[in-house]
């Protein structure tokens, strides 16, 4: 095939994958979306990425950028037409430089998030982006979806951790924007336009990210609660008691922890009796710049006060790093346990924290009224209002549950909209929420998004059918 020969000549035979070699890149992590492609290519430099995009423009070939392929909304999966080229950025995996005086690091898009964290630690610095998939997701994918994670409460989403980016545009040009400046008001903020665009406007190939001092001590606690209302009150108390030292506040339904223990018996809920059977738990993390003793004393004061006030039924404060890791491992194992127990209907939503309890109560009741016997798997980052409001099969078979998924999506999304929330908090839009987006976004916003897409990607080749419906015949329906 002439097209493949041209790609091989451009990149080298080992970096143009077809057949079985390409299969893992054509299916998403959840196994929900699959497609076909001309090939999967693995460029080794930003110039090779630019050359590939120029080739795609010349040959009218759609481009599907891909990082670690850990996304949950089908944003990195090609459609079934077989006309697209998947551009995997895994070979762009260098740390180009670290500036500890400026507290910045330049990393390429294919760097595994855990590798970026470690490179920062090796320089006695912290890169605070942290999420369950950090051992396999890439910084490019994090940038493409504006990933959140467990420390957004203190440090913000990925967008807030980035000062500059390098991008290959939809025409194959290279935008050299890796400035390590915290103040730069020289026109439109193109950086924030590309971050979160899911590869539909261009391909981010590198970024200049912010670094922070390593905390002297971190303290973790798991608190048992009777209700989300109590969790919100505990969050307010923790914010008042810890201030900016509060780096994590996770809400976890008891059913989530039970699912983890069921799938992974080596893990355990660190409570006994009634405390091990509570409906809700909160995982709190404090990062202290003084000492472990100071961190623990602050924790005991705030959590102890919450117990006295009746907000917390019981609490476990980690005594050491191993216990802290065990508590976080419980939280981070929830998505894997969900996958083990069968496919579920996932929602990544944001709700005003003040209305979170009411949202869950009303939406749970509405779902049970329409689909009696389904199971609620609810957890998320309460500190920033992000809830993973998932629906498992309960008394249904997997096939029965999935046959109702679009009705479930509509019900939940309508409820989110009624509570003035967002149907996508940190996972992106991809294919999963593309068609629902116009229903819940302002028409002027949608129009501006389409006009930006048309201006920056006039050939409609950049990840078509993701976020916005494709203007071409290759739309993913």
C-alpha positions in Angstrom: 0.0 0.0 0.0 1.5 3.3 -1.1 0.4 5.3 1.9 1.9 2.8 4.3 5.2 2.8 2.3 5.3 6.6 2.6 4.8 6.4 6.4 7.5 3.7 6.7 9.9 5.8 4.7 9.2 8.8 7.0 9.4 7.0 10.4 11.0 3.6 9.9 9.4 0.2 9.7 9.3 -0.5 13.5 7.2 2.6 14.1 4.4 2.0 11.7 2.1 -0.7 13.2 -0.6 -2.6 11.5 -2.5 -5.8 12.1 -2.1 -7.5 15.5 0.7 -5.0 16.4 -1.8 -2.2 16.3 -4.8 -3.9 18.0 -4.2 -2.6 21.6 -4.3 1.0 20.3 -7.7 0.5 18.6 -9.7 -0.3 21.8 -10.2 2.0 24.8 -9.3 1.0 28.3 -12.9 0.1 29.3 -13.4 -2.0 26.2 -16.4 0.2 25.3 -15.1 1.7 22.1 -13.2 0.1 19.3 -12.3 1.1 15.7 -10.0 0.5 12.8 -7.2 2.6 11.3 -4.8 2.8 8.4 -2.0 2.2 10.9 -0.7 3.3 14.3 2.4 5.4 14.0 4.9 6.2 16.7 6.9 9.3 15.9 10.0 10.0 17.9 10.3 13.7 17.8 8.1 16.8 17.5 9.4 17.3 13.9 8.3 13.8 13.0 4.8 14.5 14.5 4.7 17.7 12.4 5.7 15.7 9.3 3.0 13.1 10.0 0.3 15.7 10.3 1.5 17.4 7.1 1.2 14.0 5.4 -2.3 13.6 6.8 -3.3 17.0 5.5 -1.9 16.2 2.0 -3.7 12.8 1.9 -6.9 13.9 3.7 -6.4 11.4 6.5 -8.0 12.0 9.9 -5.6 12.1 12.9 -6.4 10.4 16.2 -3.7 11.4 18.8 -3.2 8.9 21.6 -1.2 8.9 24.9 -1.5 6.1 27.4 -4.9 5.1 26.1 -6.4 5.2 29.6 -9.3 7.6 28.8 -12.8 6.8 29.8 -14.8 8.6 27.1 -13.5 7.2 23.9 -11.5 10.3 23.0 -8.4 8.4 21.8 -10.2 5.7 19.8 -10.6 5.8 16.0 -14.0 5.2 14.4 -14.9 2.1 12.4 -14.3 3.6 8.9 -10.6 2.6 8.8 -9.6 5.9 7.3 -7.8 7.4 10.3 -4.2 7.3 11.4 -3.6 6.8 15.2 -0.6 8.9 16.3 0.8 7.4 19.5 3.1 9.8 21.4 4.8 7.2 23.6 8.2 7.7 22.1 8.2 11.4 23.1 9.1 10.6 26.6 12.0 12.8 27.6 12.3 15.3 30.5 13.9 18.1 28.6 15.0 20.1 31.6 14.4 21.1 35.2 14.8 24.6 36.5 14.7 24.5 40.3 15.2 28.3 40.7 12.1 28.9 38.5 10.3 25.8 39.8 9.6 24.5 36.4 10.2 21.3 34.3 9.8 20.7 30.6 8.4 17.3 29.8 7.4 15.7 26.5 3.8 14.4 26.0 4.6 10.7 26.1 6.1 10.8 29.6 4.2 8.6 32.0 2.7 10.7 34.8 4.5 8.7 37.5 7.8 9.3 35.7 7.1 13.1 35.8 6.3 12.9 39.5 9.6 10.9 40.2 11.7 13.3 38.1 10.3 16.2 40.2 11.1 14.2 43.5 14.6 13.5 42.3 15.0 17.3 42.1 13.6 17.7 45.6 10.4 19.1 44.1 6.7 18.1 43.9 4.6 17.8 40.7 1.2 17.4 42.4 -1.0 15.9 39.6 -2.0 12.5 41.0 -4.6 10.0 39.8 -5.3 6.3 39.8 -3.9 5.7 36.3 -0.6 7.6 37.0 1.4 4.4 36.3 0.2 4.2 32.7 -1.4 7.6 31.7 0.8 10.2 29.9 1.2 13.9 30.6 -0.1 14.5 27.0 -3.3 12.7 27.7 -3.6 14.6 31.0 -3.2 17.9 29.1 -5.6 16.8 26.4 -8.4 16.2 28.9 -7.4 18.7 31.6 -7.2 15.9 34.1 -8.0 16.5 37.7 -7.1 13.9 40.3 -6.9 13.8 44.0 -5.0 17.1 44.8 -7.1 19.6 42.8 -8.4 21.0 46.0 -4.9 22.5 46.7 -3.2 22.7 43.3 -5.9 22.8 40.7 -6.5 20.8 37.5 -3.8 20.1 35.0 -4.4 23.5 33.2 -3.4 25.3 36.4 -0.1 23.3 36.6 1.1 24.3 33.1 2.9 27.5 32.1 3.7 26.8 28.4 3.1 24.2 25.7 4.5 23.0 22.4 1.9 22.1 19.9 1.8 20.7 16.4 -1.1 22.5 14.7 -3.7 21.0 12.4 -1.5 22.2 9.4 1.6 20.5 10.7 3.3 23.7 12.0 5.0 23.8 15.4 3.8 26.2 18.0 6.9 27.0 20.2 5.2 28.1 23.4 7.3 26.5 26.2 7.7 29.7 28.1 8.3 29.3 31.9 6.6 32.6 32.7 3.9 33.0 35.4 3.0 36.4 33.9 2.6 36.8 30.1 -0.2 39.0 28.9 0.8 39.3 25.2 -2.4 38.4 23.6 -4.8 35.5 23.5 -4.1 32.6 25.8 -3.5 29.8 23.3 -2.2 27.5 25.9 -5.5 27.2 27.7 -7.3 26.8 24.4 -5.3 23.6 23.5 -5.4 22.2 27.0 -8.6 20.3 27.4 -9.4 20.2 23.7 -8.8 16.4 23.5 -6.6 16.6 20.4 -9.3 18.3 18.3 -7.4 21.5 17.7 -3.8 20.2 17.6 -1.4 17.8 19.2 0.4 18.9 22.4 3.9 17.5 22.2 5.5 19.0 25.3 4.7 21.3 28.3 6.4 23.4 30.8 4.9 22.5 34.2 5.0 24.1 37.6 6.9 22.5 40.5 6.4 23.0 44.2 8.4 22.4 47.4 8.2 18.9 48.7 6.0 18.8 51.8 8.0 17.9 55.0 5.2 15.6 56.1 1.9 14.2 54.8 -0.8 12.8 57.0 -3.8 10.8 55.9 -7.0 9.8 57.7 -10.1 7.8 56.8 -13.3 9.0 58.5 -16.6 7.1 58.7 -19.7 9.1 58.1 -23.5 8.7 58.2 -24.3 11.0 55.3 -23.0 13.3 52.6 -24.3 16.2 54.5 -21.9 15.3 57.3 -19.1 15.0 54.8 -19.8 18.5 53.5 -19.7 19.8 57.1 -16.5 17.9 57.7 -15.0 19.5 54.6 -15.8 23.0 55.9 -14.3 22.1 59.2 -11.1 20.8 57.5 -10.8 23.8 55.3 -11.1 26.1 58.4 -8.7 24.0 60.5 -6.1 23.2 57.8 -6.3 26.1 55.3 -4.1 25.6 52.3 -2.5 22.5 53.9 -5.5 20.4 53.0 -4.5 18.7 49.8 -7.1 16.0 49.4 -10.7 15.3 50.4 -12.2 12.2 48.8 -15.8 11.1 49.3 -16.3 7.3 49.1 -19.5 5.3 49.4 -19.3 2.2 51.7 -20.3 0.0 48.7 -17.2 1.1 46.9 -14.9 -0.1 49.7 -16.9 -3.3 49.9 -16.3 -3.9 46.2 -12.6 -3.3 46.6 -12.4 -5.8 49.5 -14.5 -8.3 47.5 -12.2 -8.2 44.5 -8.9 -7.8 46.4 -9.1 -9.7 49.7 -5.6 -8.6 50.7 -7.0 -5.2 51.3 -9.2 -4.4 54.2 -11.5 -1.6 55.6 -9.6 -0.4 58.7 -12.6 -0.4 61.0 -14.5 -2.9 63.1 -18.2 -3.4 63.9 -20.6 -0.7 62.9 -17.8 1.6 61.7 -17.0 -1.0 58.9 -20.5 -0.8 57.6 -21.2 2.9 57.3 -22.7 4.3 54.2 -20.0 6.9 53.6 -16.4 7.6 54.2 -14.0 10.5 53.6 -10.3 10.3 52.9 -8.4 13.4 54.0 -4.8 14.3 53.3 -2.8 17.1 54.9 0.5 18.2 53.6 2.6 20.0 56.2 5.7 22.2 55.8 6.8 21.8 59.4 6.9 18.3 60.8 5.1 15.0 61.0 4.3 15.7 64.7 2.8 19.1 63.7 0.7 17.5 60.9 -0.6 14.7 63.2 -1.4 17.2 66.0 -3.4 19.3 63.5 -5.2 16.2 62.2 -6.1 15.0 65.7 -7.5 18.4 66.6 -9.7 18.8 63.6 -10.9 15.1 63.3 -11.3 14.8 67.0 -13.5 17.9 67.0 -15.6 16.5 64.2 -16.1 13.3 66.2 -17.2 15.3 69.2 -19.6 17.3 67.1 -21.1 14.1 65.7 -20.0 14.6 62.1 -17.6 11.7 62.2 -18.6 8.3 63.6 -15.0 6.9 63.7 -11.7 7.7 62.1 -8.3 6.1 61.5 -5.2 8.3 61.2 -2.3 6.7 59.4 0.7 6.1 61.7 3.2 5.9 58.9 3.8 6.0 55.2 2.8 2.4 54.7 -0.6 2.9 56.4 -1.1 6.1 54.4 -0.4 4.3 51.1 -2.8 1.5 52.2 -5.6 4.0 52.7 -5.0 5.6 49.3 -4.7 2.2 47.7 -8.3 1.5 48.8 -9.5 4.6 47.1 -7.4 4.1 43.9 -8.6 0.5 43.6 -12.2 1.4 43.1 -12.1 1.8 39.3 -10.2 -1.5 39.0 -12.8 -3.3 41.2 -15.6 -1.8 39.1 -14.0 -3.2 36.0 -13.5 -6.6 37.6 -17.2 -6.8 38.6 -18.4 -6.0 35.1 -19.2 -3.0 33.0 -21.0 -0.1 34.6 -22.5 3.2 33.5 -20.0 5.9 34.4 -20.7 9.6 35.1 -18.0 12.1 35.7 -19.9 15.2 36.9 -19.3 18.3 38.9 -21.9 19.8 41.3 -21.7 22.8 43.7 -20.4 21.3 46.9 -23.3 22.9 48.8 -25.8 20.9 46.7 -24.0 17.6 46.5 -26.0 15.8 49.2 -29.3 16.8 47.7 -28.2 15.8 44.2 -27.2 12.3 45.3 -30.3 11.8 47.3 -32.7 12.9 44.5 -30.8 11.3 41.7 -30.5 8.0 43.6 -34.3 8.0 44.2 -35.1 8.8 40.6 -32.9 6.0 39.3 -34.4 3.5 41.7 -37.9 4.6 40.7 -37.1 4.0 37.0 -34.7 1.1 37.3 -35.4 -0.7 40.6 -32.5 -2.9 41.8 -29.5 -1.0 40.2 -26.5 -0.4 42.3 -25.0 3.0 43.0 -21.2 3.2 43.0 -20.5 6.8 44.1 -17.1 8.3 44.9 -15.0 11.3 44.0 -13.2 14.5 44.9 -15.7 16.2 47.2 -13.2 19.0 47.8 -13.7 20.4 44.3 -17.2 19.2 43.7 -16.3 16.3 41.3 -18.3 13.2 41.7 -17.9 9.8 39.9 -21.5 8.9 40.0 -21.5 5.4 38.6 -24.3 2.9 38.1 -23.6 -0.8 38.4 -25.8 -3.7 37.5 -27.1 -4.8 40.9 -29.9 -7.2 40.2 -29.6 -6.8 36.4 -27.4 -8.7 34.1 -24.6 -6.8 32.4 -26.6 -7.0 29.1 -29.7 -5.7 30.7 -27.9 -2.8 32.3 -26.2 -1.7 29.2 -29.5 -1.8 27.2 -30.7 0.9 29.5 -27.5 3.1 29.5 -28.8 5.9 27.3 -31.9 6.3 29.5 -29.7 6.3 32.6 -27.3 8.9 31.1 -30.2 11.1 30.2 -31.7 10.9 33.7 -28.5 11.6 35.4 -27.5 14.4 33.0 -30.8 16.1 33.4 -30.4 16.0 37.2 -26.9 17.4 36.9 -28.2 20.2 34.7 -31.0 20.9 37.2 -28.4 21.3 39.9 -26.4 23.7 37.8 -23.5 21.2 37.4 -21.4 19.9 34.5 -21.7 16.6 32.7 -17.9 16.4 32.4 -15.6 17.3 35.3 -12.2 15.7 34.5 -12.6 12.8 32.0 -13.4 14.9 29.0 -16.2 14.6 26.4 -14.7 12.3 23.7 -17.4 10.2 21.9 -19.3 9.4 25.0 -20.8 12.8 25.8 -20.4 14.5 22.4 -24.0 14.3 21.4 -25.3 15.3 24.8 -23.1 18.4 25.0 -25.4 20.7 22.9 -28.3 19.9 25.2 -26.6 21.3 28.3 -24.2 24.0 27.0 -25.2 27.5 26.1 -25.9 27.8 22.3 -23.5 30.7 22.1 -20.7 28.6 23.7 -21.4 25.8 21.2 -21.3 28.2 18.3 -18.0 29.7 19.4 -16.5 26.2 19.9 -17.5 25.2 16.4 -16.0 28.4 15.0 -12.7 27.9 16.8 -12.6 24.3 15.6 -13.2 25.4 12.0 -10.6 28.2 12.2 -7.8 26.0 13.7 -8.7 22.8 11.9 -10.1 23.9 8.6 -9.7 20.4 7.1 -11.5 18.8 10.0 -8.8 16.1 10.4 -7.9 16.5 14.1 -9.7 13.8 16.1 -12.9 14.2 14.2 -16.1 13.2 16.0 -14.7 13.9 19.4 -16.1 16.7 21.6 -17.9 18.1 18.5 -19.7 16.3 15.7 -17.5 16.0 12.7 -18.0 18.2 9.7 -16.8 15.4 7.5 -18.3 12.1 6.3 -16.1 10.3 8.9 -18.2 11.5 11.8 -18.4 8.9 14.6 -22.1 8.4 15.4 
